[in-house]
Amino acid sequence: MTLQTDHDRSKPHRRPDDAPQSGSGIILPAVGLATLTAIVIWLVNSPSQVPQARPPAGPTTAARPGQQSSPAGVSAAGSLSAVQADPLPSWNDGPTKQAILDFVATVTQQGSNTFVPVPERVAVFDHDGTLVCEKPIVHGMFLLEQVRKRAERQPELADEEPFATLLTGDIDFIRRLGKKYLLDVTFTTLSGVTEEKLEAETQKFLATAKHPVFDVPFADVTYQPMQELLALLRSHDFSIWICSGSGAHFMRPAAEAWYGISPDHVIASQAVMEMREIDDGSAVDGSPNRRLDMVVMPQLHVLNDEERKPVSIAEHIGRRPIFAAGNVGSTGDIEMLRWSQSGSRPNLQLLVLHDDAEREMAYEEASNDSLEAAQKYGWNVVRMATDWKQVFSQSLEKKVAVPVTPSAPSEAPAAAAAMPPPVHWETEFAAFEQADSEQPPTPGGVIFLGSSNIRLWNTLAEDFAGLNPLNRGVGGSLLSELAAAAPRLVTATRPAAVVVSAGGNDIAAGATAADVRDVFVRLVENLRQDLPDVRIVFLAISPSFQRWEQRDRQQAANDAVREYVASQDENSGLLYINDSAALLGPDGQPAVECFLDDRLHPSTIGNSRRAAIIRPALEDWLQ
């Protein structure tokens, strides 16, 4: 049986440019961070096969729209060699290196019809995977460090994803969910920190942190051939910009330290900022003057990725770049390279292919879109294995092996999510068992089994008075963990019904809709081994500000469970209730008054509205 209001059937309209909101009072558990072990797990779970579909063996060097060949009678390589014997010594001779040299000579040849004035010599580079090894993403490592430090300052137990998982060192699920989720978590973690302090923390991290696989400072895993390319362009009066999806507060110090690129030439993702007056004791002689600081807010302002990159470049530079470089690993650089290519001036685009498992890493995109775009538009593909004599400034040995997974990238998240997770909540489970033993609950009641949205439902007894409700919420728990522990949490209470409200944390950790459905089926089977007649309700995974970007995946999981319940016999004793409408406003978006300050958990108002939907359905069903 399924219950769903008309309002629920129409999905809320997504606002792509709106960042999910979050409260600033984040409390984190004090748990040690086993960074090295975690990152090894992360790398193991990451796709590591070389793409099968490849662009043509050599880059397209013929003239194409917006790109002209060198002037007649002028040898590009010859003109550069007159200045320096080999400006790219870490590059193997071949079509890719020649294309770069030809391009630089073409646009700097005085008096030619392809000459580009200095102000228009703009070059933009993606960062992660283009200038530096992105396994792992350095900004992600910095986030782990900041989460650990904040947990040390605020040891209060929160048990909330994604922080509980981050503190175990397992950040694979963040990688699978993508940059926006990573940045949302970053800015939530760093909320309230001043801009200057954050950049100081970045500089400290850059000076001390080491790559977990190569065991060297992160500066040493920048790509030597790209460092030489930066120097070549700089020597020919190009203005060089980094255009990255990582956070601006991290990228500005990193770009200056690693590449000599000043902070004002960094374009990156940004948090909402707020200017605040700080009383730090610096005012003199009773002066009313106070220090003004820019403070990070817990909301994403700009996600600088994919189609946003050209927009950000136009806003910051005001010119179309004639040179652009990205990499194969995500589809985030395609639009930037296409926009560069669409200009009327001679231009060049590079796409770095990670196909060197021995010296660096070898991995692919699930969609293969970047390589297909390179083939379609004639971009120059930099094959790390054959185009580069050396990858880093020195030969590096991997201290930790990175095994090759046989799974295709599209299969990897589902496979990882399908693995049974460890049970983290033994203390909580044991406490419930002890309470049931010391004071057995009255049989025939309704057990509310779930994660923190149940644990924090403080008015449960009032909202379901007369139904003998019992709260069995375990904050931060996964549905898969509750399925395994359900007999321990429920059997002794001998309830008439069990209301299950979980699955959101599973989706946040990378579970698929099918995973959630299968785990619910397992929970039903586990409960009915000892309670064959117990009735079981599945409450749809609820929307929230904090996880709004996961809403489509949440709804897919809800649909999968609903379809399973509907497929069972009408006397199956299973019920599906969708109470999501209780937490949404007239515009189909989460209603502010229905959530706590963390913008994730329902407030008393939100729970009251949920109860108004759930209670009548339960009473009618249990008659």
Secondary structure, DSSP 8 states (H G I E B T S, - for coil): -EEE-HHHHS-----TT------S----------HHHHHHHHHHHS-----S----SS---S-BTTB----TT--HHHHHHTT-S-S-TTB-SSHHHHHHHHHHHHHH-TTSTT---GGG-EEEE--BTTTB--SS-HHHHHHHHHHHHHHHH-------TTHHHHTTT--HHHHHH-HHHHHHHHHHHTTT-BHHHHHHHHHHHHHH-B-TTT-SBGGGGB-HHHHHHHHHHHHTT-EEEEEEEEEHHHHHHHHHHHH---GGGEEEEEEEEEEEEE--S---TT-S--EEEEEEEEEEEE---TTHHHHHHHHHTSS--SEEEEETTSSTTHHHHHHHHTSSS--EEEEEE-B-TTTS-B---SS-HHHHHHHHHT-EEEEHHHHBS-SSSS----SS------S-TTTHHHHHHHS------HHHHHHHHHHHHHS---TT-EEEEESHHHHT-TTHHHHTTTS-EEEEE-TT--HHHHHHHHHHHHGGG--SEEEEE--HHHHHTT--HHHHHHHHHHHHHHHTTT-TT-EEEEE-----STTGGGHHHHHHHHHHHHHHHHHS-TTS-EEEEE-GGGGB-TTSSB-GGGB-TTSSSB-HHHHHHHHHHHHHHHHHHH-
